[in-house]
Amino acid sequence: MSHILRAWTFWIHADIREECHDDMERMVFGRMRQAPGNLRVNALFNDAGDGTVEVVVLSLWASMAHIRAFVGPLYLQPAIPPAYLEKVFDREPRVHHYAVTDLPSSLRDWIDS
């Protein structure tokens, strides 16, 4: 059975990077980590050097069924908390899901850490 890597991207202004990280931990990641089938969640922050930061949220799940049970019928839409939408100035309109059939050691290390 494949694991599913869920990825979505949005952009913020660089001056709220730390606030965004803290808010993601408080509003989203804690709940995700408790969800059945969630193996790992993390965010990557890429400072573009022009005052903007690209944020990529990655989560690894045991199956699509677990994602759908957690997110609901709108599982292809980014899960940005409504109170936070005003701080996001751009986002990809869809979440991407990738089947991971053979976890490379780097992903196994990420899950186990």
Contacts in CASP RR format, 6 or more apart in sequence:
PFRMAT RR
TARGET T0000
AUTHOR 0000-0000-0000
METHOD contacts of the structure
MODEL  1
MSHILRAWTFWIHADIREECHDDMERMVFGRMRQAPGNLRVNALFNDAGD
GTVEVVVLSLWASMAHIRAFVGPLYLQPAIPPAYLEKVFDREPRVHHYAV
TDLPSSLRDWIDS
1 62 0 8 1.000
1 63 0 8 1.000
2 63 0 8 1.000
2 99 0 8 1.000
2 100 0 8 1.000
2 101 0 8 1.000
3 39 0 8 1.000
3 60 0 8 1.000
3 61 0 8 1.000
3 62 0 8 1.000
3 63 0 8 1.000
3 99 0 8 1.000
3 100 0 8 1.000
3 101 0 8 1.000
3 103 0 8 1.000
4 60 0 8 1.000
4 61 0 8 1.000
4 62 0 8 1.000
4 63 0 8 1.000
4 64 0 8 1.000
4 66 0 8 1.000
4 67 0 8 1.000
4 97 0 8 1.000
4 98 0 8 1.000
4 99 0 8 1.000
4 100 0 8 1.000
5 58 0 8 1.000
5 59 0 8 1.000
5 60 0 8 1.000
5 61 0 8 1.000
5 97 0 8 1.000
5 98 0 8 1.000
5 100 0 8 1.000
6 58 0 8 1.000
6 59 0 8 1.000
6 60 0 8 1.000
6 61 0 8 1.000
6 67 0 8 1.000
6 95 0 8 1.000
6 96 0 8 1.000
6 97 0 8 1.000
7 56 0 8 1.000
7 57 0 8 1.000
7 58 0 8 1.000
7 95 0 8 1.000
7 96 0 8 1.000
7 97 0 8 1.000
7 98 0 8 1.000
8 56 0 8 1.000
8 57 0 8 1.000
8 78 0 8 1.000
8 79 0 8 1.000
8 91 0 8 1.000
8 92 0 8 1.000
8 94 0 8 1.000
8 95 0 8 1.000
8 96 0 8 1.000
9 54 0 8 1.000
9 55 0 8 1.000
9 56 0 8 1.000
9 57 0 8 1.000
9 91 0 8 1.000
9 92 0 8 1.000
10 54 0 8 1.000
10 55 0 8 1.000
10 57 0 8 1.000
10 78 0 8 1.000
10 80 0 8 1.000
10 88 0 8 1.000
10 90 0 8 1.000
10 91 0 8 1.000
10 92 0 8 1.000
11 52 0 8 1.000
11 53 0 8 1.000
11 54 0 8 1.000
11 55 0 8 1.000
11 88 0 8 1.000
11 89 0 8 1.000
11 90 0 8 1.000
11 91 0 8 1.000
12 20 0 8 1.000
12 52 0 8 1.000
12 53 0 8 1.000
12 55 0 8 1.000
12 87 0 8 1.000
12 88 0 8 1.000
12 89 0 8 1.000
13 51 0 8 1.000
13 52 0 8 1.000
13 53 0 8 1.000
13 87 0 8 1.000
13 89 0 8 1.000
14 47 0 8 1.000
14 49 0 8 1.000
14 51 0 8 1.000
14 52 0 8 1.000
14 53 0 8 1.000
15 51 0 8 1.000
16 87 0 8 1.000
17 45 0 8 1.000
17 47 0 8 1.000
17 53 0 8 1.000
19 87 0 8 1.000
20 45 0 8 1.000
20 53 0 8 1.000
20 55 0 8 1.000
20 87 0 8 1.000
21 43 0 8 1.000
21 45 0 8 1.000
23 81 0 8 1.000
23 84 0 8 1.000
24 43 0 8 1.000
24 55 0 8 1.000
24 57 0 8 1.000
27 81 0 8 1.000
27 83 0 8 1.000
27 84 0 8 1.000
28 41 0 8 1.000
28 57 0 8 1.000
28 79 0 8 1.000
28 81 0 8 1.000
29 41 0 8 1.000
29 42 0 8 1.000
29 43 0 8 1.000
32 38 0 8 1.000
32 41 0 8 1.000
32 59 0 8 1.000
32 70 0 8 1.000
33 41 0 8 1.000
35 66 0 8 1.000
35 69 0 8 1.000
35 70 0 8 1.000
36 66 0 8 1.000
36 69 0 8 1.000
36 70 0 8 1.000
37 61 0 8 1.000
37 62 0 8 1.000
37 63 0 8 1.000
37 66 0 8 1.000
38 59 0 8 1.000
38 60 0 8 1.000
38 61 0 8 1.000
38 62 0 8 1.000
38 66 0 8 1.000
38 70 0 8 1.000
39 59 0 8 1.000
39 60 0 8 1.000
39 61 0 8 1.000
39 62 0 8 1.000
39 111 0 8 1.000
40 58 0 8 1.000
40 59 0 8 1.000
40 60 0 8 1.000
40 110 0 8 1.000
40 111 0 8 1.000
41 57 0 8 1.000
41 58 0 8 1.000
41 59 0 8 1.000
41 60 0 8 1.000
42 57 0 8 1.000
42 58 0 8 1.000
42 59 0 8 1.000
42 110 0 8 1.000
43 55 0 8 1.000
43 56 0 8 1.000
43 57 0 8 1.000
43 58 0 8 1.000
44 55 0 8 1.000
44 56 0 8 1.000
44 57 0 8 1.000
44 58 0 8 1.000
45 53 0 8 1.000
45 54 0 8 1.000
45 55 0 8 1.000
46 53 0 8 1.000
46 54 0 8 1.000
46 55 0 8 1.000
46 56 0 8 1.000
47 53 0 8 1.000
48 54 0 8 1.000
52 89 0 8 1.000
60 100 0 8 1.000
60 107 0 8 1.000
60 110 0 8 1.000
60 111 0 8 1.000
61 67 0 8 1.000
64 75 0 8 1.000
64 97 0 8 1.000
67 75 0 8 1.000
67 97 0 8 1.000
68 75 0 8 1.000
71 79 0 8 1.000
75 95 0 8 1.000
76 94 0 8 1.000
76 95 0 8 1.000
77 93 0 8 1.000
77 94 0 8 1.000
77 95 0 8 1.000
78 91 0 8 1.000
78 92 0 8 1.000
78 93 0 8 1.000
78 94 0 8 1.000
78 95 0 8 1.000
79 95 0 8 1.000
80 88 0 8 1.000
80 91 0 8 1.000
100 107 0 8 1.000
103 111 0 8 1.000
END
